[in-house]
Amino acid sequence: MANNKPVHQIRLSAIRAAIWLNQSRKTGESWFTVTVTRSYRDKEELKDTTTFRRDDLPIVSKVVEMAYTWIWEQSAPKSDAVE
């Protein structure tokens, strides 16, 4: 990841899905990957973790579904035609 920033982020409550664009140096092929984290406060410092509590799981499921939809939309052919 050259710029080290996600191309898109989805946040619901403390759960975040970061979507990264990757590209092969050898073939030029591109693909997306997703990291999911939960934010929490440790004293005054905001931190992220990749572990989730039971009640986080429905939100994790939703942000992953939203990330999946966003990735599919990026590969959908763009059309100016009105149906």
mmCIF file of the N, C-alpha and C atoms, coordinates in Angstrom:
data_MODEL
# 
_entry.id   MODEL 
# 
loop_
_atom_site.group_PDB 
_atom_site.id 
_atom_site.type_symbol 
_atom_site.label_atom_id 
_atom_site.label_alt_id 
_atom_site.label_comp_id 
_atom_site.label_asym_id 
_atom_site.label_entity_id 
_atom_site.label_seq_id 
_atom_site.pdbx_PDB_ins_code 
_atom_site.Cartn_x 
_atom_site.Cartn_y 
_atom_site.Cartn_z 
_atom_site.occupancy 
_atom_site.B_iso_or_equiv 
_atom_site.pdbx_formal_charge 
_atom_site.auth_seq_id 
_atom_site.auth_comp_id 
_atom_site.auth_asym_id 
_atom_site.auth_atom_id 
_atom_site.pdbx_PDB_model_num 
ATOM 1   N N  . MET A 1 1  ? 0.828   -1.171  0.000   1.00 0.00 ? 1  MET A N  1 
ATOM 2   C CA . MET A 1 1  ? 0.000   0.000   0.000   1.00 0.00 ? 1  MET A CA 1 
ATOM 3   C C  . MET A 1 1  ? 0.879   1.243   0.000   1.00 0.00 ? 1  MET A C  1 
ATOM 4   N N  . ALA A 1 2  ? 0.945   1.856   -1.120  1.00 0.00 ? 2  ALA A N  1 
ATOM 5   C CA . ALA A 1 2  ? 1.874   2.964   -1.304  1.00 0.00 ? 2  ALA A CA 1 
ATOM 6   C C  . ALA A 1 2  ? 1.537   4.165   -0.426  1.00 0.00 ? 2  ALA A C  1 
ATOM 7   N N  . ASN A 1 3  ? 0.264   4.573   -0.400  1.00 0.00 ? 3  ASN A N  1 
ATOM 8   C CA . ASN A 1 3  ? -0.069  5.767   0.374   1.00 0.00 ? 3  ASN A CA 1 
ATOM 9   C C  . ASN A 1 3  ? -0.467  5.452   1.813   1.00 0.00 ? 3  ASN A C  1 
ATOM 10  N N  . ASN A 1 4  ? -0.586  4.169   2.130   1.00 0.00 ? 4  ASN A N  1 
ATOM 11  C CA . ASN A 1 4  ? -0.869  3.708   3.495   1.00 0.00 ? 4  ASN A CA 1 
ATOM 12  C C  . ASN A 1 4  ? -2.155  4.286   4.075   1.00 0.00 ? 4  ASN A C  1 
ATOM 13  N N  . LYS A 1 5  ? -3.110  4.628   3.230   1.00 0.00 ? 5  LYS A N  1 
ATOM 14  C CA . LYS A 1 5  ? -4.426  5.093   3.668   1.00 0.00 ? 5  LYS A CA 1 
ATOM 15  C C  . LYS A 1 5  ? -5.498  4.270   2.964   1.00 0.00 ? 5  LYS A C  1 
ATOM 16  N N  . PRO A 1 6  ? -6.573  3.937   3.680   1.00 0.00 ? 6  PRO A N  1 
ATOM 17  C CA . PRO A 1 6  ? -7.654  3.206   3.009   1.00 0.00 ? 6  PRO A CA 1 
ATOM 18  C C  . PRO A 1 6  ? -8.329  4.078   1.958   1.00 0.00 ? 6  PRO A C  1 
ATOM 19  N N  . VAL A 1 7  ? -8.862  3.430   0.929   1.00 0.00 ? 7  VAL A N  1 
ATOM 20  C CA . VAL A 1 7  ? -9.580  4.166   -0.117  1.00 0.00 ? 7  VAL A CA 1 
ATOM 21  C C  . VAL A 1 7  ? -11.006 4.485   0.314   1.00 0.00 ? 7  VAL A C  1 
ATOM 22  N N  . HIS A 1 8  ? -11.485 3.749   1.308   1.00 0.00 ? 8  HIS A N  1 
ATOM 23  C CA . HIS A 1 8  ? -12.840 3.987   1.816   1.00 0.00 ? 8  HIS A CA 1 
ATOM 24  C C  . HIS A 1 8  ? -12.935 3.416   3.225   1.00 0.00 ? 8  HIS A C  1 
ATOM 25  N N  . GLN A 1 9  ? -13.763 4.038   4.054   1.00 0.00 ? 9  GLN A N  1 
ATOM 26  C CA . GLN A 1 9  ? -13.991 3.544   5.409   1.00 0.00 ? 9  GLN A CA 1 
ATOM 27  C C  . GLN A 1 9  ? -15.481 3.548   5.712   1.00 0.00 ? 9  GLN A C  1 
ATOM 28  N N  . ILE A 1 10 ? -15.887 2.555   6.463   1.00 0.00 ? 10 ILE A N  1 
ATOM 29  C CA . ILE A 1 10 ? -17.276 2.463   6.908   1.00 0.00 ? 10 ILE A CA 1 
ATOM 30  C C  . ILE A 1 10 ? -17.229 2.331   8.426   1.00 0.00 ? 10 ILE A C  1 
ATOM 31  N N  . ARG A 1 11 ? -17.924 3.226   9.115   1.00 0.00 ? 11 ARG A N  1 
ATOM 32  C CA . ARG A 1 11 ? -17.924 3.186   10.581  1.00 0.00 ? 11 ARG A CA 1 
ATOM 33  C C  . ARG A 1 11 ? -19.359 3.155   11.094  1.00 0.00 ? 11 ARG A C  1 
ATOM 34  N N  . LEU A 1 12 ? -19.614 2.203   11.972  1.00 0.00 ? 12 LEU A N  1 
ATOM 35  C CA . LEU A 1 12 ? -20.871 2.132   12.717  1.00 0.00 ? 12 LEU A CA 1 
ATOM 36  C C  . LEU A 1 12 ? -20.489 1.975   14.181  1.00 0.00 ? 12 LEU A C  1 
ATOM 37  N N  . SER A 1 13 ? -20.861 2.952   14.972  1.00 0.00 ? 13 SER A N  1 
ATOM 38  C CA . SER A 1 13 ? -20.511 2.945   16.390  1.00 0.00 ? 13 SER A CA 1 
ATOM 39  C C  . SER A 1 13 ? -18.985 2.862   16.513  1.00 0.00 ? 13 SER A C  1 
ATOM 40  N N  . ALA A 1 14 ? -18.469 1.914   17.276  1.00 0.00 ? 14 ALA A N  1 
ATOM 41  C CA . ALA A 1 14 ? -17.018 1.795   17.475  1.00 0.00 ? 14 ALA A CA 1 
ATOM 42  C C  . ALA A 1 14 ? -16.365 0.860   16.460  1.00 0.00 ? 14 ALA A C  1 
ATOM 43  N N  . ILE A 1 15 ? -17.157 0.290   15.545  1.00 0.00 ? 15 ILE A N  1 
ATOM 44  C CA . ILE A 1 15 ? -16.643 -0.686  14.583  1.00 0.00 ? 15 ILE A CA 1 
ATOM 45  C C  . ILE A 1 15 ? -16.352 0.011   13.255  1.00 0.00 ? 15 ILE A C  1 
ATOM 46  N N  . ARG A 1 16 ? -15.170 -0.289  12.698  1.00 0.00 ? 16 ARG A N  1 
ATOM 47  C CA . ARG A 1 16 ? -14.767 0.343   11.439  1.00 0.00 ? 16 ARG A CA 1 
ATOM 48  C C  . ARG A 1 16 ? -14.236 -0.705  10.473  1.00 0.00 ? 16 ARG A C  1 
ATOM 49  N N  . ALA A 1 17 ? -14.693 -0.629  9.224   1.00 0.00 ? 17 ALA A N  1 
ATOM 50  C CA . ALA A 1 17 ? -14.131 -1.417  8.134   1.00 0.00 ? 17 ALA A CA 1 
ATOM 51  C C  . ALA A 1 17 ? -13.333 -0.461  7.256   1.00 0.00 ? 17 ALA A C  1 
ATOM 52  N N  . ALA A 1 18 ? -12.054 -0.742  7.105   1.00 0.00 ? 18 ALA A N  1 
ATOM 53  C CA . ALA A 1 18 ? -11.191 0.054   6.228   1.00 0.00 ? 18 ALA A CA 1 
ATOM 54  C C  . ALA A 1 18 ? -10.940 -0.768  4.969   1.00 0.00 ? 18 ALA A C  1 
ATOM 55  N N  . ILE A 1 19 ? -11.177 -0.159  3.821   1.00 0.00 ? 19 ILE A N  1 
ATOM 56  C CA . ILE A 1 19 ? -11.021 -0.847  2.539   1.00 0.00 ? 19 ILE A CA 1 
ATOM 57  C C  . ILE A 1 19 ? -9.757  -0.320  1.869   1.00 0.00 ? 19 ILE A C  1 
ATOM 58  N N  . TRP A 1 20 ? -8.895  -1.242  1.502   1.00 0.00 ? 20 TRP A N  1 
ATOM 59  C CA . TRP A 1 20 ? -7.586  -0.912  0.935   1.00 0.00 ? 20 TRP A CA 1 
ATOM 60  C C  . TRP A 1 20 ? -7.522  -1.367  -0.517  1.00 0.00 ? 20 TRP A C  1 
ATOM 61  N N  . LEU A 1 21 ? -6.920  -0.550  -1.369  1.00 0.00 ? 21 LEU A N  1 
ATOM 62  C CA . LEU A 1 21 ? -6.679  -0.918  -2.762  1.00 0.00 ? 21 LEU A CA 1 
ATOM 63  C C  . LEU A 1 21 ? -5.244  -1.422  -2.869  1.00 0.00 ? 21 LEU A C  1 
ATOM 64  N N  . ASN A 1 22 ? -5.104  -2.616  -3.383  1.00 0.00 ? 22 ASN A N  1 
ATOM 65  C CA . ASN A 1 22 ? -3.795  -3.234  -3.561  1.00 0.00 ? 22 ASN A CA 1 
ATOM 66  C C  . ASN A 1 22 ? -3.537  -3.439  -5.041  1.00 0.00 ? 22 ASN A C  1 
ATOM 67  N N  . GLN A 1 23 ? -2.271  -3.398  -5.435  1.00 0.00 ? 23 GLN A N  1 
ATOM 68  C CA . GLN A 1 23 ? -1.930  -3.613  -6.831  1.00 0.00 ? 23 GLN A CA 1 
ATOM 69  C C  . GLN A 1 23 ? -0.651  -4.428  -6.920  1.00 0.00 ? 23 GLN A C  1 
ATOM 70  N N  . SER A 1 24 ? -0.668  -5.431  -7.784  1.00 0.00 ? 24 SER A N  1 
ATOM 71  C CA . SER A 1 24 ? 0.509   -6.262  -8.010  1.00 0.00 ? 24 SER A CA 1 
ATOM 72  C C  . SER A 1 24 ? 1.535   -5.488  -8.825  1.00 0.00 ? 24 SER A C  1 
ATOM 73  N N  . ARG A 1 25 ? 2.750   -5.441  -8.345  1.00 0.00 ? 25 ARG A N  1 
ATOM 74  C CA . ARG A 1 25 ? 3.829   -4.794  -9.111  1.00 0.00 ? 25 ARG A CA 1 
ATOM 75  C C  . ARG A 1 25 ? 4.163   -5.604  -10.357 1.00 0.00 ? 25 ARG A C  1 
ATOM 76  N N  . LYS A 1 26 ? 3.984   -6.907  -10.264 1.00 0.00 ? 26 LYS A N  1 
ATOM 77  C CA . LYS A 1 26 ? 4.342   -7.788  -11.376 1.00 0.00 ? 26 LYS A CA 1 
ATOM 78  C C  . LYS A 1 26 ? 3.322   -7.751  -12.514 1.00 0.00 ? 26 LYS A C  1 
ATOM 79  N N  . THR A 1 27 ? 2.024   -7.862  -12.169 1.00 0.00 ? 27 THR A N  1 
ATOM 80  C CA . THR A 1 27 ? 0.995   -7.971  -13.215 1.00 0.00 ? 27 THR A CA 1 
ATOM 81  C C  . THR A 1 27 ? 0.162   -6.709  -13.383 1.00 0.00 ? 27 THR A C  1 
ATOM 82  N N  . GLY A 1 28 ? 0.199   -5.815  -12.399 1.00 0.00 ? 28 GLY A N  1 
ATOM 83  C CA . GLY A 1 28 ? -0.631  -4.616  -12.444 1.00 0.00 ? 28 GLY A CA 1 
ATOM 84  C C  . GLY A 1 28 ? -2.063  -4.871  -12.006 1.00 0.00 ? 28 GLY A C  1 
ATOM 85  N N  . GLU A 1 29 ? -2.392  -6.118  -11.666 1.00 0.00 ? 29 GLU A N  1 
ATOM 86  C CA . GLU A 1 29 ? -3.739  -6.465  -11.217 1.00 0.00 ? 29 GLU A CA 1 
ATOM 87  C C  . GLU A 1 29 ? -4.042  -5.745  -9.905  1.00 0.00 ? 29 GLU A C  1 
ATOM 88  N N  . SER A 1 30 ? -5.289  -5.276  -9.762  1.00 0.00 ? 30 SER A N  1 
ATOM 89  C CA . SER A 1 30 ? -5.719  -4.586  -8.549  1.00 0.00 ? 30 SER A CA 1 
ATOM 90  C C  . SER A 1 30 ? -6.795  -5.395  -7.837  1.00 0.00 ? 30 SER A C  1 
ATOM 91  N N  . TRP A 1 31 ? -6.834  -5.272  -6.520  1.00 0.00 ? 31 TRP A N  1 
ATOM 92  C CA . TRP A 1 31 ? -7.852  -5.906  -5.716  1.00 0.00 ? 31 TRP A CA 1 
ATOM 93  C C  . TRP A 1 31 ? -8.005  -5.141  -4.406  1.00 0.00 ? 31 TRP A C  1 
ATOM 94  N N  . PHE A 1 32 ? -9.125  -5.362  -3.758  1.00 0.00 ? 32 PHE A N  1 
ATOM 95  C CA . PHE A 1 32 ? -9.398  -4.719  -2.481  1.00 0.00 ? 32 PHE A CA 1 
ATOM 96  C C  . PHE A 1 32 ? -9.222  -5.716  -1.344  1.00 0.00 ? 32 PHE A C  1 
ATOM 97  N N  . THR A 1 33 ? -8.787  -5.217  -0.185  1.00 0.00 ? 33 THR A N  1 
ATOM 98  C CA . THR A 1 33 ? -8.788  -5.989  1.045   1.00 0.00 ? 33 THR A CA 1 
ATOM 99  C C  . THR A 1 33 ? -9.470  -5.134  2.118   1.00 0.00 ? 33 THR A C  1 
ATOM 100 N N  . VAL A 1 34 ? -9.921  -5.792  3.175   1.00 0.00 ? 34 VAL A N  1 
ATOM 101 C CA . VAL A 1 34 ? -10.670 -5.107  4.221   1.00 0.00 ? 34 VAL A CA 1 
ATOM 102 C C  . VAL A 1 34 ? -10.089 -5.471  5.589   1.00 0.00 ? 34 VAL A C  1 
ATOM 103 N N  . THR A 1 35 ? -9.900  -4.471  6.430   1.00 0.00 ? 35 THR A N  1 
ATOM 104 C CA . THR A 1 35 ? -9.565  -4.706  7.828   1.00 0.00 ? 35 THR A CA 1 
ATOM 105 C C  . THR A 1 35 ? -10.705 -4.177  8.679   1.00 0.00 ? 35 THR A C  1 
ATOM 106 N N  . VAL A 1 36 ? -11.033 -4.924  9.731   1.00 0.00 ? 36 VAL A N  1 
ATOM 107 C CA . VAL A 1 36 ? -12.122 -4.538  10.621  1.00 0.00 ? 36 VAL A CA 1 
ATOM 108 C C  . VAL A 1 36 ? -11.529 -4.348  12.019  1.00 0.00 ? 36 VAL A C  1 
ATOM 109 N N  . THR A 1 37 ? -11.841 -3.218  12.636  1.00 0.00 ? 37 THR A N  1 
ATOM 110 C CA . THR A 1 37 ? -11.324 -2.916  13.972  1.00 0.00 ? 37 THR A CA 1 
ATOM 111 C C  . THR A 1 37 ? -12.429 -2.363  14.861  1.00 0.00 ? 37 THR A C  1 
ATOM 112 N N  . ARG A 1 38 ? -12.164 -2.421  16.166  1.00 0.00 ? 38 ARG A N  1 
ATOM 113 C CA . ARG A 1 38 ? -13.050 -1.813  17.155  1.00 0.00 ? 38 ARG A CA 1 
ATOM 114 C C  . ARG A 1 38 ? -12.250 -0.784  17.931  1.00 0.00 ? 38 ARG A C  1 
ATOM 115 N N  . SER A 1 39 ? -12.765 0.415   18.033  1.00 0.00 ? 39 SER A N  1 
ATOM 116 C CA . SER A 1 39 ? -12.102 1.475   18.792  1.00 0.00 ? 39 SER A CA 1 
ATOM 117 C C  . SER A 1 39 ? -12.509 1.396   20.258  1.00 0.00 ? 39 SER A C  1 
ATOM 118 N N  . TYR A 1 40 ? -11.572 1.726   21.120  1.00 0.00 ? 40 TYR A N  1 
ATOM 119 C CA . TYR A 1 40 ? -11.867 1.804   22.547  1.00 0.00 ? 40 TYR A CA 1 
ATOM 120 C C  . TYR A 1 40 ? -10.943 2.831   23.190  1.00 0.00 ? 40 TYR A C  1 
ATOM 121 N N  . ARG A 1 41 ? -11.333 3.295   24.342  1.00 0.00 ? 41 ARG A N  1 
ATOM 122 C CA . ARG A 1 41 ? -10.547 4.303   25.043  1.00 0.00 ? 41 ARG A CA 1 
ATOM 123 C C  . ARG A 1 41 ? -9.810  3.634   26.199  1.00 0.00 ? 41 ARG A C  1 
ATOM 124 N N  . ASP A 1 42 ? -8.504  3.859   26.245  1.00 0.00 ? 42 ASP A N  1 
ATOM 125 C CA . ASP A 1 42 ? -7.653  3.402   27.345  1.00 0.00 ? 42 ASP A CA 1 
ATOM 126 C C  . ASP A 1 42 ? -7.150  4.651   28.054  1.00 0.00 ? 42 ASP A C  1 
ATOM 127 N N  . LYS A 1 43 ? -7.784  4.964   29.170  1.00 0.00 ? 43 LYS A N  1 
ATOM 128 C CA . LYS A 1 43 ? -7.553  6.232   29.874  1.00 0.00 ? 43 LYS A CA 1 
ATOM 129 C C  . LYS A 1 43 ? -7.893  7.366   28.923  1.00 0.00 ? 43 LYS A C  1 
ATOM 130 N N  . GLU A 1 44 ? -6.938  8.157   28.514  1.00 0.00 ? 44 GLU A N  1 
ATOM 131 C CA . GLU A 1 44 ? -7.200  9.280   27.598  1.00 0.00 ? 44 GLU A CA 1 
ATOM 132 C C  . GLU A 1 44 ? -6.850  8.954   26.152  1.00 0.00 ? 44 GLU A C  1 
ATOM 133 N N  . GLU A 1 45 ? -6.314  7.774   25.920  1.00 0.00 ? 45 GLU A N  1 
ATOM 134 C CA . GLU A 1 45 ? -5.836  7.408   24.584  1.00 0.00 ? 45 GLU A CA 1 
ATOM 135 C C  . GLU A 1 45 ? -6.867  6.554   23.845  1.00 0.00 ? 45 GLU A C  1 
ATOM 136 N N  . LEU A 1 46 ? -7.125  6.885   22.574  1.00 0.00 ? 46 LEU A N  1 
ATOM 137 C CA . LEU A 1 46 ? -8.013  6.105   21.721  1.00 0.00 ? 46 LEU A CA 1 
ATOM 138 C C  . LEU A 1 46 ? -7.188  5.039   21.016  1.00 0.00 ? 46 LEU A C  1 
ATOM 139 N N  . LYS A 1 47 ? -7.624  3.780   21.113  1.00 0.00 ? 47 LYS A N  1 
ATOM 140 C CA . LYS A 1 47 ? -6.892  2.661   20.520  1.00 0.00 ? 47 LYS A CA 1 
ATOM 141 C C  . LYS A 1 47 ? -7.834  1.822   19.668  1.00 0.00 ? 47 LYS A C  1 
ATOM 142 N N  . ASP A 1 48 ? -7.247  0.954   18.852  1.00 0.00 ? 48 ASP A N  1 
ATOM 143 C CA . ASP A 1 48 ? -8.007  0.014   18.019  1.00 0.00 ? 48 ASP A CA 1 
ATOM 144 C C  . ASP A 1 48 ? -7.592  -1.406  18.364  1.00 0.00 ? 48 ASP A C  1 
ATOM 145 N N  . THR A 1 49 ? -8.543  -2.318  18.211  1.00 0.00 ? 49 THR A N  1 
ATOM 146 C CA . THR A 1 49 ? -8.269  -3.736  18.401  1.00 0.00 ? 49 THR A CA 1 
ATOM 147 C C  . THR A 1 49 ? -8.981  -4.524  17.307  1.00 0.00 ? 49 THR A C  1 
ATOM 148 N N  . THR A 1 50 ? -8.507  -5.734  17.071  1.00 0.00 ? 50 THR A N  1 
ATOM 149 C CA . THR A 1 50 ? -9.158  -6.622  16.099  1.00 0.00 ? 50 THR A CA 1 
ATOM 150 C C  . THR A 1 50 ? -9.915  -7.741  16.808  1.00 0.00 ? 50 THR A C  1 
ATOM 151 N N  . THR A 1 51 ? -10.145 -7.575  18.103  1.00 0.00 ? 51 THR A N  1 
ATOM 152 C CA . THR A 1 51 ? -10.983 -8.520  18.835  1.00 0.00 ? 51 THR A CA 1 
ATOM 153 C C  . THR A 1 51 ? -12.316 -7.851  19.136  1.00 0.00 ? 51 THR A C  1 
ATOM 154 N N  . PHE A 1 52 ? -13.362 -8.671  19.192  1.00 0.00 ? 52 PHE A N  1 
ATOM 155 C CA . PHE A 1 52 ? -14.709 -8.148  19.306  1.00 0.00 ? 52 PHE A CA 1 
ATOM 156 C C  . PHE A 1 52 ? -15.467 -8.865  20.411  1.00 0.00 ? 52 PHE A C  1 
ATOM 157 N N  . ARG A 1 53 ? -16.324 -8.123  21.072  1.00 0.00 ? 53 ARG A N  1 
ATOM 158 C CA . ARG A 1 53 ? -17.190 -8.694  22.098  1.00 0.00 ? 53 ARG A CA 1 
ATOM 159 C C  . ARG A 1 53 ? -18.448 -9.248  21.435  1.00 0.00 ? 53 ARG A C  1 
ATOM 160 N N  . ARG A 1 54 ? -19.174 -10.039 22.189  1.00 0.00 ? 54 ARG A N  1 
ATOM 161 C CA . ARG A 1 54 ? -20.389 -10.671 21.660  1.00 0.00 ? 54 ARG A CA 1 
ATOM 162 C C  . ARG A 1 54 ? -21.327 -9.640  21.030  1.00 0.00 ? 54 ARG A C  1 
ATOM 163 N N  . ASP A 1 55 ? -21.571 -8.540  21.716  1.00 0.00 ? 55 ASP A N  1 
ATOM 164 C CA . ASP A 1 55 ? -22.527 -7.548  21.220  1.00 0.00 ? 55 ASP A CA 1 
ATOM 165 C C  . ASP A 1 55 ? -21.993 -6.713  20.064  1.00 0.00 ? 55 ASP A C  1 
ATOM 166 N N  . ASP A 1 56 ? -20.696 -6.831  19.786  1.00 0.00 ? 56 ASP A N  1 
ATOM 167 C CA . ASP A 1 56 ? -20.118 -6.155  18.621  1.00 0.00 ? 56 ASP A CA 1 
ATOM 168 C C  . ASP A 1 56 ? -20.404 -6.919  17.330  1.00 0.00 ? 56 ASP A C  1 
ATOM 169 N N  . LEU A 1 57 ? -20.639 -8.226  17.438  1.00 0.00 ? 57 LEU A N  1 
ATOM 170 C CA . LEU A 1 57 ? -20.702 -9.073  16.245  1.00 0.00 ? 57 LEU A CA 1 
ATOM 171 C C  . LEU A 1 57 ? -21.787 -8.700  15.241  1.00 0.00 ? 57 LEU A C  1 
ATOM 172 N N  . PRO A 1 58 ? -22.997 -8.314  15.657  1.00 0.00 ? 58 PRO A N  1 
ATOM 173 C CA . PRO A 1 58 ? -23.972 -7.873  14.646  1.00 0.00 ? 58 PRO A CA 1 
ATOM 174 C C  . PRO A 1 58 ? -23.495 -6.631  13.887  1.00 0.00 ? 58 PRO A C  1 
ATOM 175 N N  . ILE A 1 59 ? -22.792 -5.729  14.570  1.00 0.00 ? 59 ILE A N  1 
ATOM 176 C CA . ILE A 1 59 ? -22.284 -4.525  13.909  1.00 0.00 ? 59 ILE A CA 1 
ATOM 177 C C  . ILE A 1 59 ? -21.137 -4.881  12.982  1.00 0.00 ? 59 ILE A C  1 
ATOM 178 N N  . VAL A 1 60 ? -20.279 -5.801  13.420  1.00 0.00 ? 60 VAL A N  1 
ATOM 179 C CA . VAL A 1 60 ? -19.192 -6.287  12.556  1.00 0.00 ? 60 VAL A CA 1 
ATOM 180 C C  . VAL A 1 60 ? -19.781 -6.868  11.279  1.00 0.00 ? 60 VAL A C  1 
ATOM 181 N N  . SER A 1 61 ? -20.812 -7.680  11.433  1.00 0.00 ? 61 SER A N  1 
ATOM 182 C CA . SER A 1 61 ? -21.472 -8.282  10.276  1.00 0.00 ? 61 SER A CA 1 
ATOM 183 C C  . SER A 1 61 ? -21.996 -7.218  9.313   1.00 0.00 ? 61 SER A C  1 
ATOM 184 N N  . LYS A 1 62 ? -22.592 -6.174  9.850   1.00 0.00 ? 62 LYS A N  1 
ATOM 185 C CA . LYS A 1 62 ? -23.161 -5.111  9.013   1.00 0.00 ? 62 LYS A CA 1 
ATOM 186 C C  . LYS A 1 62 ? -22.073 -4.327  8.289   1.00 0.00 ? 62 LYS A C  1 
ATOM 187 N N  . VAL A 1 63 ? -20.982 -3.945  8.975   1.00 0.00 ? 63 VAL A N  1 
ATOM 188 C CA . VAL A 1 63 ? -19.944 -3.172  8.275   1.00 0.00 ? 63 VAL A CA 1 
ATOM 189 C C  . VAL A 1 63 ? -19.249 -4.022  7.224   1.00 0.00 ? 63 VAL A C  1 
ATOM 190 N N  . VAL A 1 64 ? -19.122 -5.328  7.470   1.00 0.00 ? 64 VAL A N  1 
ATOM 191 C CA . VAL A 1 64 ? -18.527 -6.211  6.460   1.00 0.00 ? 64 VAL A CA 1 
ATOM 192 C C  . VAL A 1 64 ? -19.443 -6.317  5.242   1.00 0.00 ? 64 VAL A C  1 
ATOM 193 N N  . GLU A 1 65 ? -20.739 -6.419  5.476   1.00 0.00 ? 65 GLU A N  1 
ATOM 194 C CA . GLU A 1 65 ? -21.703 -6.446  4.372   1.00 0.00 ? 65 GLU A CA 1 
ATOM 195 C C  . GLU A 1 65 ? -21.647 -5.142  3.572   1.00 0.00 ? 65 GLU A C  1 
ATOM 196 N N  . MET A 1 66 ? -21.565 -4.012  4.275   1.00 0.00 ? 66 MET A N  1 
ATOM 197 C CA . MET A 1 66 ? -21.492 -2.715  3.598   1.00 0.00 ? 66 MET A CA 1 
ATOM 198 C C  . MET A 1 66 ? -20.186 -2.584  2.804   1.00 0.00 ? 66 MET A C  1 
ATOM 199 N N  . ALA A 1 67 ? -19.090 -3.107  3.345   1.00 0.00 ? 67 ALA A N  1 
ATOM 200 C CA . ALA A 1 67 ? -17.813 -3.082  2.628   1.00 0.00 ? 67 ALA A CA 1 
ATOM 201 C C  . ALA A 1 67 ? -17.900 -3.935  1.360   1.00 0.00 ? 67 ALA A C  1 
ATOM 202 N N  . TYR A 1 68 ? -18.514 -5.091  1.479   1.00 0.00 ? 68 TYR A N  1 
ATOM 203 C CA . TYR A 1 68 ? -18.696 -5.977  0.323   1.00 0.00 ? 68 TYR A CA 1 
ATOM 204 C C  . TYR A 1 68 ? -19.484 -5.270  -0.779  1.00 0.00 ? 68 TYR A C  1 
ATOM 205 N N  . THR A 1 69 ? -20.573 -4.606  -0.399  1.00 0.00 ? 69 THR A N  1 
ATOM 206 C CA . THR A 1 69 ? -21.396 -3.871  -1.364  1.00 0.00 ? 69 THR A CA 1 
ATOM 207 C C  . THR A 1 69 ? -20.593 -2.755  -2.017  1.00 0.00 ? 69 THR A C  1 
ATOM 208 N N  . TRP A 1 70 ? -19.839 -1.999  -1.223  1.00 0.00 ? 70 TRP A N  1 
ATOM 209 C CA . TRP A 1 70 ? -19.042 -0.894  -1.767  1.00 0.00 ? 70 TRP A CA 1 
ATOM 210 C C  . TRP A 1 70 ? -18.016 -1.414  -2.777  1.00 0.00 ? 70 TRP A C  1 
ATOM 211 N N  . ILE A 1 71 ? -17.362 -2.518  -2.456  1.00 0.00 ? 71 ILE A N  1 
ATOM 212 C CA . ILE A 1 71 ? -16.364 -3.091  -3.379  1.00 0.00 ? 71 ILE A CA 1 
ATOM 213 C C  . ILE A 1 71 ? -17.030 -3.522  -4.679  1.00 0.00 ? 71 ILE A C  1 
ATOM 214 N N  . TRP A 1 72 ? -18.186 -4.183  -4.593  1.00 0.00 ? 72 TRP A N  1 
ATOM 215 C CA . TRP A 1 72 ? -18.897 -4.580  -5.811  1.00 0.00 ? 72 TRP A CA 1 
ATOM 216 C C  . TRP A 1 72 ? -19.292 -3.377  -6.645  1.00 0.00 ? 72 TRP A C  1 
ATOM 217 N N  . GLU A 1 73 ? -19.711 -2.313  -5.993  1.00 0.00 ? 73 GLU A N  1 
ATOM 218 C CA . GLU A 1 73 ? -20.109 -1.112  -6.732  1.00 0.00 ? 73 GLU A CA 1 
ATOM 219 C C  . GLU A 1 73 ? -18.932 -0.488  -7.480  1.00 0.00 ? 73 GLU A C  1 
ATOM 220 N N  . GLN A 1 74 ? -17.726 -0.664  -6.981  1.00 0.00 ? 74 GLN A N  1 
ATOM 221 C CA . GLN A 1 74 ? -16.554 -0.110  -7.652  1.00 0.00 ? 74 GLN A CA 1 
ATOM 222 C C  . GLN A 1 74 ? -16.254 -0.851  -8.955  1.00 0.00 ? 74 GLN A C  1 
ATOM 223 N N  . SER A 1 75 ? -16.658 -2.105  -9.040  1.00 0.00 ? 75 SER A N  1 
ATOM 224 C CA . SER A 1 75 ? -16.388 -2.875  -10.246 1.00 0.00 ? 75 SER A CA 1 
ATOM 225 C C  . SER A 1 75 ? -17.571 -2.895  -11.207 1.00 0.00 ? 75 SER A C  1 
ATOM 226 N N  . ALA A 1 76 ? -18.704 -2.319  -10.789 1.00 0.00 ? 76 ALA A N  1 
ATOM 227 C CA . ALA A 1 76 ? -19.886 -2.287  -11.653 1.00 0.00 ? 76 ALA A CA 1 
ATOM 228 C C  . ALA A 1 76 ? -19.645 -1.297  -12.793 1.00 0.00 ? 76 ALA A C  1 
ATOM 229 N N  . PRO A 1 77 ? -20.074 -1.661  -13.989 1.00 0.00 ? 77 PRO A N  1 
ATOM 230 C CA . PRO A 1 77 ? -19.919 -0.736  -15.114 1.00 0.00 ? 77 PRO A CA 1 
ATOM 231 C C  . PRO A 1 77 ? -20.725 0.541   -14.881 1.00 0.00 ? 77 PRO A C  1 
ATOM 232 N N  . LYS A 1 78 ? -20.096 1.669   -15.137 1.00 0.00 ? 78 LYS A N  1 
ATOM 233 C CA . LYS A 1 78 ? -20.760 2.964   -14.982 1.00 0.00 ? 78 LYS A CA 1 
ATOM 234 C C  . LYS A 1 78 ? -21.589 3.232   -16.231 1.00 0.00 ? 78 LYS A C  1 
ATOM 235 N N  . SER A 1 79 ? -22.832 3.676   -16.025 1.00 0.00 ? 79 SER A N  1 
ATOM 236 C CA . SER A 1 79 ? -23.716 3.933   -17.147 1.00 0.00 ? 79 SER A CA 1 
ATOM 237 C C  . SER A 1 79 ? -24.449 5.247   -16.912 1.00 0.00 ? 79 SER A C  1 
ATOM 238 N N  . ASP A 1 80 ? -24.540 6.045   -17.965 1.00 0.00 ? 80 ASP A N  1 
ATOM 239 C CA . ASP A 1 80 ? -25.305 7.280   -17.896 1.00 0.00 ? 80 ASP A CA 1 
ATOM 240 C C  . ASP A 1 80 ? -26.749 7.070   -18.335 1.00 0.00 ? 80 ASP A C  1 
ATOM 241 N N  . ALA A 1 81 ? -27.051 5.856   -18.785 1.00 0.00 ? 81 ALA A N  1 
ATOM 242 C CA . ALA A 1 81 ? -28.394 5.579   -19.293 1.00 0.00 ? 81 ALA A CA 1 
ATOM 243 C C  . ALA A 1 81 ? -29.391 5.566   -18.140 1.00 0.00 ? 81 ALA A C  1 
ATOM 244 N N  . VAL A 1 82 ? -30.560 6.149   -18.393 1.00 0.00 ? 82 VAL A N  1 
ATOM 245 C CA . VAL A 1 82 ? -31.628 6.153   -17.408 1.00 0.00 ? 82 VAL A CA 1 
ATOM 246 C C  . VAL A 1 82 ? -32.627 5.084   -17.824 1.00 0.00 ? 82 VAL A C  1 
ATOM 247 N N  . GLU A 1 83 ? -32.962 4.244   -16.866 1.00 0.00 ? 83 GLU A N  1 
ATOM 248 C CA . GLU A 1 83 ? -33.907 3.173   -17.194 1.00 0.00 ? 83 GLU A CA 1 
ATOM 249 C C  . GLU A 1 83 ? -35.302 3.541   -16.823 1.00 0.00 ? 83 GLU A C  1 
# 
